[in-house]
């Protein structure tokens, strides 16, 4: 919208002042001249036309509403996200990825091209899916500037990124590999019990290391998953659906009994405890022992999270109901489970009887 270049003059304490409007706000400035006929005539001839020209060209802005540095909007964004469980991750992205490039730049001076270059560089080390997640956070920062009317459009809009291709392939363990892992870990009861609990529950590593003895109900045969540990912080699980009870299979029971005895001997309420008899800071702290176990067992190196995939794939292959698998895994809905594990569903369609007439209704 073009501002109406209505400019007027007035007298204040004997001095000549000019008045005009920017974004609906009245601006008054002294011309540093006495209020007299000669100065009024000069102002009408030279000053007013120049101000009107600059208003029409957008060269005059409201200083109180002018675009600010990227950091201003990023801090507002972070303030809005303080209560989220993912706040530390968001802050890390803003401070360590956005700030090095954009922190001190005026928000309206950051171009779409600069953002595209930033994303292309990220794509050298992250997946397209991860790049989209980063872009969505950057877009949210620019949306705040848009709300302030400090930019006319969001430069993050309509940026093209390659289609998502998972970087890490899901690599569940086979039945034989599971047996080999447990046999290889027999001399380290703590580790053997930990691996068994991961594999036979499908729970996330952060959920397992957060378990207390009181979360194990051997009478009714279930685990109570109600928390997780991430970077030393004990919090509720990843999503609301992740708060759940997991049935204890008979195959897992002896491992849990063994681990409870170890914990009771150390007089700690943490099921999987550290040398200091406390809960682990993060499941990452078990990685060294995990990778050594894989080497000792002669099994190809895989991340610990594959124990979760192992539970799901073996459960599906052995005919357990997909709804059961979904609830046990703590997925939001069955669609999420199907999306991830469809390829492991048995092909029962070819076992159907051929004499069925799908056009005939049963009486």
Order of alpha helices (4+ residues) and beta strands (2+ residues): beta-beta-beta-alpha-alpha-alpha-alpha-alpha-alpha-alpha-alpha-alpha-alpha-beta-beta-beta-beta-beta-alpha-alpha-alpha-alpha-alpha
